[in-house]
Amino acid sequence: MKNSILLATACCALLLGACERPGVVVTPAPTVVAAPAPTVIAVPGPAGAPGATGATGATGDTGNTGNTGNTGNTGSTGATGYTGATGSTGAEGQRGKTGDNIVVVPTR
């Protein structure tokens, strides 16, 4: 019951709020103003000459160059390697024998 009354109230508020009603139109009363005295309007003259160009700013100083590093020491020379022993001369070979001639004939 409590929820149904709350729901019905919310629906009524939405439905009545959605109705469009015309607004009240208010027209202001006319104002009577006395004629003003003639005003003088100043007209600007021609533009003047452009101003002088400003001076150029000073250039900044260049920084100092850093010192060059010292050259490193040269390394010592390595020791000479061992030279191997000379090999012995081999025995003299025997004289070759004369062989037979072999002729290879292809077959068909």
C-alpha distances in whole Angstrom, upper triangle without the diagonal:
4,5,5,6,9,10,11,12,14,16,17,19,20,21,23,24,26,28,31,33,37,38,40,44,46,50,52,55,58,60,64,66,70,72,73,76,77,76,79,77,79,80,80,84,85,83,86,87,85,86,88,87,86,88,87,86,88,88,87,89,90,89,92,93,92,95,96,96,99,101,100,103,105,105,108,109,109,112,113,113,115,117,118,121,123,123,126,128,128,131,132,131,134,135,133,135,136,133,134,132,130,129,126,126,123,122,121
4,6,6,6,9,10,11,13,15,16,17,19,20,22,23,25,27,30,32,35,36,39,42,44,48,50,53,56,58,62,64,68,70,70,74,75,74,76,75,76,77,78,81,82,81,83,85,83,83,85,84,83,85,84,83,85,85,84,86,87,86,89,90,89,92,94,93,97,98,98,101,103,102,105,107,107,109,111,111,113,115,116,119,121,121,125,127,126,129,131,130,133,134,133,134,135,133,133,132,129,128,125,125,122,122,121
4,6,5,6,9,10,11,12,14,15,17,18,20,21,23,25,28,30,34,35,38,41,43,47,49,52,55,57,61,63,67,69,69,73,74,73,75,73,75,75,76,79,80,79,81,82,80,81,83,81,81,83,82,81,83,83,82,84,84,84,87,87,87,90,91,91,94,96,95,98,100,100,103,104,104,107,109,108,110,113,113,116,119,119,122,124,123,126,128,127,130,131,129,131,132,129,130,128,126,125,122,122,119,119,118
4,5,5,6,9,10,11,12,14,15,16,18,20,21,23,27,29,32,34,36,40,42,46,48,51,54,57,60,62,66,68,69,72,73,72,75,73,75,76,76,79,80,79,81,83,81,82,84,83,82,84,84,82,85,85,84,86,87,86,89,90,89,92,94,94,97,98,98,101,103,102,105,107,107,109,111,110,113,115,116,119,121,121,124,126,126,128,130,129,132,133,131,133,133,131,131,130,127,126,123,123,120,120,118
4,5,5,6,9,10,11,12,14,15,16,18,20,22,25,27,30,31,34,37,40,43,46,49,52,54,58,60,64,66,66,70,71,70,73,71,73,74,74,78,79,78,80,82,80,81,83,82,81,84,83,82,84,84,83,86,87,86,89,90,90,93,94,94,98,99,99,102,104,104,107,108,108,111,113,112,115,117,118,121,123,123,126,128,128,131,133,132,134,136,134,135,136,134,134,133,130,129,126,126,123,123,121
4,6,5,6,9,10,11,13,14,16,17,19,21,24,26,29,30,33,36,38,42,44,47,50,52,56,58,62,64,64,68,69,68,70,69,70,71,71,75,76,75,77,79,77,77,80,78,78,80,79,78,81,81,80,82,83,82,85,86,86,89,90,91,94,95,95,98,100,100,103,105,105,108,110,109,111,114,114,118,120,120,123,125,125,128,130,129,131,133,131,133,133,131,132,130,127,127,123,124,121,121,119
4,5,5,6,9,10,11,12,14,15,17,19,22,25,28,29,32,36,38,42,44,47,50,52,56,58,62,64,64,68,69,68,70,68,70,71,71,74,75,74,76,78,76,77,79,78,77,80,79,78,80,80,79,82,82,82,85,86,86,89,90,90,93,95,95,98,100,99,103,104,104,107,109,108,110,113,113,117,119,119,122,124,123,126,128,127,130,131,129,131,131,129,129,128,125,124,121,121,118,118,117
4,5,5,6,9,10,11,12,14,15,17,21,22,26,28,30,34,36,40,42,45,49,51,55,57,61,62,63,67,68,67,69,68,70,71,71,75,76,75,77,79,77,78,80,79,79,81,81,80,82,82,82,84,85,85,88,89,88,92,93,93,96,98,98,101,103,103,106,108,107,110,112,111,114,116,117,120,122,122,125,127,127,130,131,130,133,134,132,134,134,132,132,131,128,127,124,124,121,121,119
4,5,5,6,9,10,11,12,14,16,19,21,24,25,28,31,34,37,40,43,46,48,52,54,58,60,60,64,65,64,67,65,67,68,69,72,73,72,75,77,75,75,78,77,76,79,79,78,80,80,80,82,83,83,86,87,87,90,92,92,95,97,97,100,102,102,105,107,107,110,112,111,114,116,117,120,122,122,126,127,127,130,132,131,134,135,133,135,135,133,134,132,129,128,125,125,122,122,121
4,5,5,6,9,10,11,12,15,18,20,24,25,27,31,33,37,39,42,45,47,51,53,57,58,59,63,64,63,65,63,65,66,66,70,70,69,72,74,72,72,75,74,73,76,75,74,77,77,76,79,80,79,83,84,84,87,88,88,92,93,93,97,98,99,102,104,103,106,108,108,110,113,113,117,119,119,122,124,124,127,129,128,130,131,130,131,132,130,130,129,126,125,122,122,119,119,118
4,5,5,6,9,10,11,13,16,19,22,24,27,30,33,36,39,42,45,47,51,53,57,59,59,63,64,63,65,63,65,66,67,70,71,70,72,74,73,73,76,75,75,77,77,76,78,79,78,81,81,81,84,85,85,89,90,90,94,95,95,98,100,100,103,105,105,108,110,109,112,114,114,118,120,120,123,125,125,128,129,128,131,132,130,132,132,130,130,128,126,125,121,121,118,118,117
4,5,5,6,8,10,11,15,16,20,21,24,28,30,34,36,39,43,45,49,51,55,57,57,61,62,61,64,62,64,65,66,69,71,70,72,74,73,74,76,75,75,78,77,77,79,80,79,82,83,83,86,87,87,91,92,92,96,97,98,101,103,103,106,108,108,111,113,112,115,117,118,121,123,123,127,128,128,131,133,132,134,135,133,135,135,133,134,132,129,128,125,125,122,122,120
4,6,5,6,9,10,14,15,19,20,22,26,28,32,34,37,40,42,46,48,52,54,55,58,59,58,61,59,61,62,63,66,67,67,69,71,70,70,73,72,72,74,74,73,76,76,76,79,80,80,83,84,84,88,89,90,93,95,95,98,100,100,104,105,105,109,110,110,113,115,116,119,121,122,125,127,127,130,131,130,133,134,132,134,134,132,133,131,128,127,124,124,121,121,120
4,6,5,6,9,12,14,18,19,22,25,28,32,34,37,40,43,46,48,52,54,54,58,59,58,60,58,60,61,61,65,66,65,68,69,68,69,71,70,70,73,72,72,74,75,74,77,78,78,81,82,82,86,87,88,91,93,93,96,98,98,102,103,103,106,108,108,111,113,113,117,119,119,122,124,124,127,128,127,130,131,129,131,131,129,130,128,125,124,121,121,118,118,116
4,5,5,7,10,13,16,18,21,25,28,31,34,37,40,42,46,48,52,54,55,58,59,58,61,59,61,62,62,66,67,66,69,71,69,70,73,72,72,75,75,74,77,77,77,80,81,81,84,85,85,89,90,91,94,96,96,99,101,101,105,106,106,109,111,111,113,115,116,120,121,122,125,126,126,129,131,130,132,133,131,133,133,131,131,130,127,126,123,123,119,119,118
4,5,5,9,10,14,16,18,22,25,28,31,34,37,39,43,45,49,51,52,56,57,56,59,57,59,60,61,64,66,65,68,70,69,70,72,72,72,75,74,74,77,77,77,80,81,81,85,86,86,90,91,92,95,97,97,101,103,103,106,108,108,111,113,113,116,118,118,122,124,124,127,129,129,132,133,132,135,136,134,136,136,134,134,133,130,129,126,126,122,122,121
4,6,8,10,13,14,17,20,23,27,29,32,35,38,41,43,47,49,50,53,54,53,56,54,56,57,58,61,62,62,64,67,65,66,69,68,68,71,71,70,73,74,73,76,77,78,81,82,83,86,88,88,92,93,94,97,99,100,103,105,105,108,110,110,113,115,116,119,121,121,125,126,126,129,131,130,133,134,132,134,134,132,132,130,128,127,124,124,120,121,119
4,6,9,13,14,18,21,24,27,30,33,36,38,42,44,48,49,50,53,54,53,56,54,56,57,57,61,62,61,64,66,65,66,68,68,68,71,70,70,73,73,73,76,77,78,81,82,83,86,87,88,92,93,94,97,99,99,103,104,104,108,109,109,112,114,115,118,120,120,124,125,125,128,129,128,131,132,130,132,132,130,130,128,126,125,121,121,118,118,117
4,6,10,12,16,18,22,25,28,31,34,37,40,42,46,48,49,52,53,53,55,54,56,57,58,61,62,62,65,67,66,67,70,69,70,73,72,72,75,76,76,79,80,80,84,85,86,89,90,91,95,96,97,101,102,103,106,108,108,111,113,112,115,117,118,122,123,124,127,129,129,132,133,132,134,135,133,135,135,133,133,131,129,128,124,124,121,121,120
4,7,9,13,15,19,22,25,28,31,33,37,39,43,44,45,49,50,49,52,50,53,53,54,58,59,59,62,64,63,64,67,67,67,70,71,70,74,74,74,78,78,79,83,84,85,88,90,91,94,96,97,100,102,103,106,108,108,111,113,113,116,118,119,122,124,124,128,129,129,132,133,132,135,136,134,136,136,134,134,132,129,128,125,125,121,122,120
4,6,9,12,16,19,22,25,28,31,34,36,40,42,43,47,48,48,50,49,52,52,54,57,59,59,62,64,63,65,68,67,68,71,71,71,74,75,75,79,80,81,84,86,86,90,92,93,96,98,99,102,104,105,108,110,110,114,116,115,118,120,121,125,127,127,131,132,132,135,136,135,138,139,137,139,139,137,137,135,133,131,128,128,125,125,123
4,7,9,12,15,19,22,24,27,31,33,37,38,40,44,44,45,47,46,49,49,51,55,56,56,59,62,61,63,66,66,66,69,70,70,73,74,75,78,79,80,84,85,86,90,92,93,97,98,99,103,105,105,109,111,111,115,116,116,119,121,122,126,128,128,132,133,133,136,137,137,139,140,138,140,140,138,138,136,134,132,129,129,126,126,125
4,6,9,13,16,19,22,24,28,30,34,36,37,41,42,42,44,43,46,47,48,52,54,54,57,59,59,60,63,63,64,67,68,68,71,72,72,76,77,78,82,83,84,88,90,91,95,97,98,101,103,104,108,110,110,114,115,115,119,121,122,125,127,128,131,133,133,136,137,137,139,140,138,140,140,139,139,137,134,133,130,130,127,127,126
4,6,10,13,16,19,21,25,28,31,33,35,38,40,40,43,42,45,46,48,52,53,54,57,59,59,60,64,64,64,68,68,69,72,73,74,77,79,80,83,85,86,90,92,93,97,99,100,104,106,107,110,112,113,116,118,118,121,123,125,128,130,131,134,136,136,139,140,140,142,143,142,144,144,142,142,140,138,137,134,134,130,131,129
4,6,10,13,15,18,22,24,28,30,32,35,36,37,40,39,42,43,45,49,51,51,54,57,57,58,61,62,63,66,67,67,71,72,73,76,78,79,83,84,86,90,91,93,97,99,100,104,105,107,110,112,113,116,118,118,122,124,125,129,130,131,135,136,136,140,141,140,143,144,142,144,144,142,143,140,138,137,134,134,131,131,129
4,6,9,12,15,19,21,25,27,29,32,34,34,37,37,40,41,43,47,49,50,53,56,55,57,60,61,61,65,66,66,70,71,72,76,77,79,82,84,86,89,91,93,97,99,100,104,106,107,111,113,114,117,119,119,123,125,126,130,132,132,136,137,138,141,142,142,144,145,144,146,146,144,145,142,140,139,136,136,133,134,132
4,7,9,12,15,18,22,24,26,29,31,31,35,34,37,39,41,45,47,48,51,54,54,55,59,60,61,64,65,66,69,71,72,76,77,79,83,85,86,90,92,94,97,100,101,105,107,108,112,114,115,118,120,121,124,126,127,131,133,134,137,138,139,142,143,143,146,146,145,147,147,145,146,143,141,140,137,137,134,135,133
4,6,9,12,15,19,21,22,26,28,28,32,32,35,36,39,42,45,46,49,52,52,53,57,58,59,62,64,64,68,70,71,74,76,78,81,83,85,89,91,93,97,99,100,104,106,108,111,113,114,118,120,120,124,126,127,131,133,134,137,139,139,143,144,143,146,147,146,148,148,146,147,145,142,141,138,138,135,136,135
4,6,10,13,16,19,21,24,26,27,31,31,35,37,39,43,45,46,49,53,53,55,58,59,60,64,65,66,70,72,73,76,78,80,84,86,88,91,94,95,99,101,103,107,109,111,114,116,117,121,123,124,127,129,131,134,136,137,141,142,143,146,147,147,150,150,149,151,151,150,150,148,146,145,142,142,139,140,138
4,7,10,13,15,18,21,23,24,28,28,32,34,36,40,43,44,47,50,51,53,56,58,59,62,64,65,69,71,72,76,78,79,83,85,87,91,93,95,99,101,103,107,109,111,114,116,118,121,123,124,127,129,131,135,136,137,141,142,143,146,147,147,150,150,149,151,151,150,150,148,146,145,142,142,139,140,138
4,6,10,12,14,18,20,21,25,26,29,31,34,38,41,42,45,48,49,50,54,56,56,60,62,63,66,69,70,74,76,78,81,84,86,89,92,94,98,100,102,106,108,110,113,115,117,120,122,123,127,129,130,134,136,137,141,142,143,146,147,147,150,151,149,151,152,150,151,148,146,145,142,143,140,141,139
4,7,9,12,16,18,20,23,25,28,30,33,37,40,42,44,48,49,50,54,56,57,61,63,64,67,70,71,75,77,79,83,85,87,91,93,96,99,102,104,107,110,111,115,117,119,123,125,125,129,131,133,136,138,139,143,144,145,149,150,149,152,153,151,154,154,152,153,151,149,148,145,145,142,143,141
4,6,8,12,14,16,20,21,25,27,30,34,37,38,41,45,46,47,51,53,54,58,60,61,64,67,68,72,75,77,80,83,85,89,91,93,97,99,101,105,108,109,113,115,117,121,123,124,127,129,131,135,136,138,141,143,144,147,148,148,151,151,150,153,153,151,152,150,148,147,144,144,141,142,141
4,6,9,12,14,18,20,24,26,29,33,36,38,40,44,45,47,51,53,54,58,60,61,65,68,69,73,75,78,81,84,86,90,92,95,98,101,103,107,109,111,115,117,119,122,124,125,129,131,133,137,138,140,143,145,146,149,150,150,153,153,152,155,155,153,154,152,150,149,146,146,144,145,143
4,7,9,12,15,17,21,23,27,30,33,35,38,41,43,45,48,51,52,56,58,60,63,66,68,71,74,76,80,82,85,88,91,93,97,99,102,106,108,110,114,116,117,121,123,124,128,130,132,135,137,138,142,143,144,148,149,148,151,152,151,153,153,152,153,150,148,147,145,145,142,143,142
4,6,8,12,14,18,20,24,27,30,32,35,38,40,41,45,47,49,52,55,56,60,63,64,68,71,73,77,79,82,85,88,90,94,97,99,103,105,107,111,113,115,119,120,122,125,127,129,133,134,136,140,141,142,146,146,146,149,150,149,151,151,150,151,149,147,146,143,143,141,142,141
4,6,10,13,16,19,22,25,28,31,33,37,38,40,44,46,48,51,54,55,59,62,64,68,70,73,76,79,81,85,88,90,94,96,99,103,105,107,111,113,115,119,121,122,126,127,130,133,135,136,140,141,143,146,147,147,150,150,149,152,152,151,152,149,148,146,144,144,142,143,142
4,7,10,13,16,19,22,25,28,30,34,36,37,41,44,45,49,52,53,57,60,62,66,68,71,74,77,80,83,86,88,92,95,97,101,103,105,109,111,113,117,119,120,124,125,128,131,133,134,138,139,140,144,145,145,148,148,147,150,149,148,149,147,145,144,142,142,139,141,139
4,6,10,13,16,19,22,24,27,30,32,34,38,40,42,45,48,50,53,56,58,62,65,67,71,73,76,80,82,85,88,91,93,97,99,102,105,108,109,113,115,116,120,122,124,128,129,131,135,136,137,141,141,141,144,145,144,146,146,145,146,144,142,141,139,139,137,138,137
4,6,9,13,15,19,21,23,27,29,31,35,37,39,43,45,47,51,54,56,60,62,65,69,71,74,77,80,83,86,89,91,95,97,100,104,106,108,111,113,115,118,120,122,126,127,129,133,134,135,139,139,140,143,143,142,145,145,144,145,142,141,140,137,138,135,137,135
4,6,10,13,16,18,21,24,26,28,32,34,36,40,42,44,48,51,53,57,59,62,66,68,71,74,77,80,83,86,88,92,94,96,100,102,104,108,110,111,115,116,119,122,124,125,129,130,132,135,136,136,139,139,138,141,141,140,141,139,137,136,134,134,131,133,132
4,6,9,13,15,17,21,23,25,28,31,33,36,39,41,45,48,50,54,56,59,63,65,68,72,74,77,80,83,85,89,91,94,98,100,102,105,107,109,112,114,116,120,121,123,127,128,129,133,134,134,137,137,136,139,139,138,139,137,135,134,132,132,130,132,130
4,6,10,12,15,19,21,23,27,29,31,35,38,40,43,46,49,52,55,58,61,64,66,70,72,75,79,81,84,88,90,92,96,98,100,104,105,107,111,112,114,118,119,121,125,126,127,131,131,131,134,135,134,136,136,135,136,134,133,131,129,130,127,129,128
4,7,9,11,15,17,19,23,25,27,31,34,36,40,42,45,49,51,54,58,60,63,66,69,72,75,77,80,84,86,89,92,94,96,100,102,103,107,109,111,115,116,118,121,122,124,127,128,128,131,132,131,133,133,133,133,131,130,129,127,127,125,126,125
4,7,9,12,15,17,21,24,26,30,33,35,39,41,44,48,50,53,57,59,62,66,68,71,75,77,80,83,85,88,92,94,96,100,101,103,107,108,110,114,115,117,121,122,123,127,127,127,131,131,130,133,133,132,133,131,129,128,126,127,124,126,125
4,6,10,12,15,19,21,24,28,30,33,36,39,42,45,48,51,54,57,60,63,65,69,72,74,77,81,83,85,89,91,93,97,98,100,104,105,108,111,112,114,118,119,120,124,124,124,127,128,127,130,129,129,130,127,126,125,123,124,121,123,122
4,7,9,12,15,18,20,24,27,29,33,35,38,42,44,47,51,53,56,60,62,65,68,71,73,77,79,82,85,87,90,93,95,96,100,102,104,108,109,111,114,115,117,120,121,121,124,125,124,127,127,126,127,125,124,122,120,121,119,121,120
4,6,9,12,15,18,21,24,27,30,33,36,40,42,45,49,51,54,58,60,63,67,69,72,75,77,80,84,86,88,92,94,95,99,101,103,107,108,110,113,114,116,120,120,121,124,124,123,126,126,126,127,125,124,123,121,121,119,121,120
4,7,9,12,15,19,21,24,28,30,33,37,39,43,46,48,52,55,57,60,64,66,69,73,75,77,81,83,85,89,91,92,96,98,100,104,105,107,111,112,113,117,117,118,121,121,121,123,124,123,124,122,121,120,118,119,117,119,118
4,7,9,12,15,18,21,24,27,30,33,36,39,42,45,48,51,54,57,60,62,65,69,71,74,77,79,82,86,87,89,93,94,97,100,102,103,107,108,110,113,114,114,118,118,117,120,120,120,121,119,118,117,115,116,114,116,115
4,7,9,12,15,18,22,24,27,31,33,37,40,42,46,49,51,55,58,60,63,67,69,72,76,78,80,84,86,87,91,93,95,99,100,102,106,107,109,112,113,114,117,118,117,120,120,120,121,119,118,117,116,116,114,117,116
4,6,9,12,15,19,21,25,28,31,34,37,40,43,46,48,52,55,57,60,64,66,69,73,75,77,81,83,85,89,90,93,96,98,100,103,105,106,110,111,111,115,115,115,118,118,118,119,117,116,115,114,115,113,115,115
4,7,9,12,16,18,21,25,27,30,34,36,39,43,45,48,52,54,57,61,63,66,69,71,74,77,79,81,85,86,89,93,94,96,100,101,103,106,107,108,111,112,111,114,114,114,115,113,113,112,110,111,109,112,111
4,7,9,13,15,18,22,25,28,31,34,37,40,43,46,49,52,55,58,60,63,67,69,72,75,77,79,83,85,87,91,92,95,98,100,101,105,106,107,110,111,110,113,114,114,115,113,112,112,110,111,109,112,111
4,6,9,12,16,19,21,25,28,31,34,37,40,43,46,49,52,55,58,60,64,66,69,73,75,77,80,82,85,88,90,92,96,97,99,103,104,104,108,109,108,111,112,112,113,111,111,110,109,110,108,111,110
4,7,9,12,16,18,21,25,27,30,34,36,39,43,45,48,52,54,57,61,63,65,69,71,73,77,78,81,85,86,88,92,93,95,99,100,101,104,105,105,108,108,108,110,108,107,107,105,106,105,107,107
4,7,9,13,16,19,22,25,28,31,34,37,40,43,46,49,52,55,58,61,63,67,69,71,75,76,79,83,84,87,90,92,94,98,99,99,103,104,104,107,107,107,109,107,107,106,105,106,104,107,107
4,6,9,13,16,19,22,25,28,31,34,37,40,43,46,49,52,55,58,60,64,66,68,72,74,77,80,82,84,88,90,92,95,96,97,101,102,102,105,106,106,107,106,105,105,104,105,104,106,106
4,7,9,12,16,18,21,25,27,31,34,36,39,43,45,48,52,54,57,60,62,65,68,70,73,77,78,81,84,86,88,92,93,93,97,98,98,101,102,102,104,102,102,101,100,101,100,102,102
4,7,9,13,16,19,22,25,28,31,34,37,40,43,46,49,52,54,58,60,62,66,68,71,74,76,78,82,84,86,90,91,92,95,96,96,100,101,101,102,101,100,100,99,101,99,102,102
4,6,9,12,15,19,21,25,28,31,34,37,40,43,46,49,51,55,57,59,63,65,68,72,73,76,80,81,84,87,89,90,93,94,94,98,99,99,101,99,99,99,98,100,98,101,101
4,7,9,12,16,18,21,25,27,30,34,36,39,43,45,48,52,54,56,60,62,65,68,70,72,76,78,80,84,85,86,89,91,91,94,95,95,97,96,95,95,94,96,95,97,97
4,7,9,13,15,18,22,25,27,31,34,37,40,43,45,49,51,53,57,59,62,66,68,70,74,76,78,82,83,84,88,89,89,93,94,94,96,95,94,94,93,95,94,96,97
4,6,9,12,15,19,22,25,28,31,34,37,40,42,46,49,51,55,57,60,63,65,68,71,73,76,79,81,82,86,87,87,91,92,92,94,93,93,93,92,94,93,96,96
4,7,9,12,16,18,21,25,27,30,34,36,39,43,45,47,51,53,56,60,62,64,68,70,72,76,77,78,82,83,84,87,88,88,91,90,89,90,89,91,90,92,93
4,7,9,13,16,18,22,25,27,31,34,36,40,42,45,48,51,54,57,59,62,65,67,70,74,75,76,80,81,82,85,87,87,89,88,88,88,87,90,89,91,92
4,6,9,12,15,19,22,25,28,31,33,37,40,42,46,48,51,55,57,59,63,65,67,71,73,74,78,79,80,84,85,85,88,87,87,87,87,89,88,91,92
4,7,9,12,16,18,21,25,27,30,34,36,39,42,44,48,51,53,56,59,61,64,68,69,71,74,76,76,80,81,82,84,83,83,84,83,85,84,87,88
4,7,9,13,15,18,22,25,27,31,33,36,39,42,45,48,50,53,57,59,61,65,67,68,72,74,74,78,79,80,82,82,82,82,82,84,83,86,87
4,6,9,12,15,19,22,24,28,31,33,37,39,42,46,48,51,54,57,59,63,65,66,70,72,73,76,78,78,81,80,81,81,81,83,83,86,87
4,7,9,12,16,18,21,25,27,30,34,36,39,42,44,47,51,53,56,59,61,63,66,68,69,72,74,75,77,77,77,78,77,80,79,82,84
4,7,9,13,16,18,22,24,27,31,33,36,40,42,45,48,51,53,57,59,60,64,66,67,70,72,73,75,75,75,76,76,78,78,81,82
4,6,9,13,15,19,22,24,28,30,34,37,39,42,46,48,51,54,56,58,62,64,65,69,70,71,74,74,74,75,75,78,77,80,82
4,7,9,12,16,18,21,25,27,30,33,36,39,42,44,47,51,53,55,58,60,61,65,67,68,71,70,71,72,72,74,74,77,79
4,7,9,13,15,18,22,24,27,31,33,36,39,42,45,48,50,52,56,58,59,63,65,65,68,68,69,70,70,72,72,75,77
4,6,9,12,15,19,21,25,28,30,33,37,39,42,46,48,50,54,56,57,61,63,64,67,67,67,69,69,72,72,75,77
4,7,9,12,16,18,21,24,27,30,33,36,39,42,44,46,50,52,53,57,59,60,63,63,64,66,65,69,69,72,74
4,7,9,13,15,18,22,24,27,31,33,36,40,42,44,48,50,51,55,57,58,61,61,62,63,63,66,66,69,71
4,6,9,12,15,19,21,24,28,30,33,37,39,41,45,47,49,53,55,56,59,60,60,62,62,66,66,69,71
4,7,9,12,15,18,21,24,27,30,33,36,38,42,44,45,49,51,53,56,56,57,59,59,62,63,66,68
4,6,9,13,15,18,22,25,27,31,33,35,39,41,43,46,49,50,53,54,54,56,56,60,60,63,65
4,6,9,12,15,19,22,24,28,30,32,36,39,40,44,47,48,51,52,53,55,55,58,59,62,64
4,7,9,12,16,18,21,25,27,29,33,36,37,41,43,45,48,49,50,52,52,56,57,60,62
4,7,9,12,15,18,22,24,26,30,33,34,38,41,42,45,46,47,49,50,53,54,57,60
4,6,9,13,15,19,21,24,28,30,32,36,39,40,44,45,46,49,49,53,54,57,60
4,7,9,12,16,18,21,24,27,29,33,36,37,41,42,43,46,47,50,51,55,57
4,7,9,13,15,18,21,24,26,30,32,34,38,39,40,43,44,47,48,52,55
4,6,9,12,15,19,21,24,27,30,32,36,37,39,42,43,47,48,51,54
4,7,9,12,15,18,20,24,27,29,33,34,36,39,40,44,46,49,52
4,7,9,12,15,17,21,24,26,30,31,33,36,37,41,43,46,49
4,6,9,13,15,18,22,24,28,30,31,35,36,40,42,45,48
4,7,9,12,16,19,21,25,27,29,32,34,38,40,43,46
4,7,9,12,16,18,21,23,25,29,31,34,36,40,43
4,6,9,13,15,19,21,24,27,29,33,35,38,42
4,7,10,13,16,19,21,25,27,31,33,36,40
4,7,9,13,15,18,21,23,27,29,32,36
4,6,10,13,15,19,21,25,28,31,34
4,7,10,13,16,19,22,25,28,32
4,7,9,13,16,19,22,25,28
4,6,10,13,16,19,22,25
4,7,10,13,16,19,22
4,7,10,13,16,19
4,6,10,13,16
4,6,9,13
4,6,10
4,7
4
